[in-house]
Each structure stands twice: as C-alpha cells, then as structure tokens.
Amino acid sequence: MDAGLLVQHVLVGLAVAASAGYVVLTRFPRMARRLRGKLALGLVDSGRPALVRLGRKIAPDPSASRCGGCSGCD
C-alpha cells in the first residue's frame, strides 16, 4: 500500500471516529456520562499511577445534573 494512501485512510478513520464521538456526546449525554464513569473507574482501579491520574481526569463531575446538562428538558 502506498504511504500516501495509508495516511489518507488513517485521517478518514480519525474523522469518522471524531464525528461518532460528537454525536454520542450531543445526542446521548446520559449514556456518554455512564461510559466515562465506567472507564474512569476501571482506570482508577488498575493501580498504575499514570492510569489512575487519567481515570480521575476523565471521570464525570459528581455535582453535574443527571440529565447531561443540555437544558433541553426544561
């Protein structure tokens, strides 16, 4: 495979992944919050200092409202 074609495929894959992540965050905030919580809990429980720091950084804010914060329900 040509190097330029490989770079193109990687960039398109990253664009698709970023678009899918944005859709999940904006359309399904409760599910995204639960996924972040589960991922953060797994990282914090790993015991490795670097992963514990990463888990604490991505953990959802405990004081945030349960709905996700878009204020669309009001």
SVG drawing of the C-alpha trace seen along z (x, -y; Angstrom):
<svg xmlns="http://www.w3.org/2000/svg" viewBox="-39 -25 44 28">
<polyline fill="none" stroke="black" stroke-width="0.4" points="0.0,0.0 1.3,-3.4 2.2,-5.6 0.0,-8.5 -3.0,-6.2 -2.3,-4.8 -2.2,-8.4 -5.4,-9.2 -7.2,-6.1 -5.9,-7.0 -7.2,-10.5 -10.6,-9.5 -10.8,-6.9 -10.0,-9.6 -12.6,-12.0 -15.3,-9.3 -14.3,-8.4 -14.4,-12.1 -17.8,-12.5 -19.2,-9.5 -17.9,-10.7 -19.5,-14.1 -22.9,-12.5 -22.7,-10.3 -21.9,-13.3 -24.6,-15.6 -27.4,-13.1 -26.9,-10.6 -25.4,-12.6 -26.6,-10.1 -25.0,-7.2 -21.8,-9.1 -21.6,-10.0 -22.1,-6.4 -19.4,-5.2 -17.0,-7.8 -17.7,-6.8 -17.2,-3.1 -14.0,-3.8 -12.7,-6.1 -13.5,-3.5 -11.6,-0.8 -8.6,-3.1 -8.6,-4.2 -8.9,-0.6 -5.9,0.5 -3.4,-0.7 -0.9,-2.1 -0.2,-5.8 -0.4,-7.1 -3.8,-5.3 -5.1,-6.5 -4.4,-10.1 -6.0,-9.6 -9.1,-8.0 -9.5,-10.9 -9.2,-13.4 -11.9,-11.8 -14.3,-11.0 -17.6,-12.9 -18.2,-15.7 -20.1,-14.3 -22.1,-17.5 -23.4,-17.7 -27.1,-17.1 -28.3,-13.7 -29.8,-14.8 -26.5,-15.7 -26.7,-19.5 -28.2,-20.4 -31.2,-22.1 -33.4,-20.7 -35.9,-19.2 -36.8,-22.5"/>
</svg>
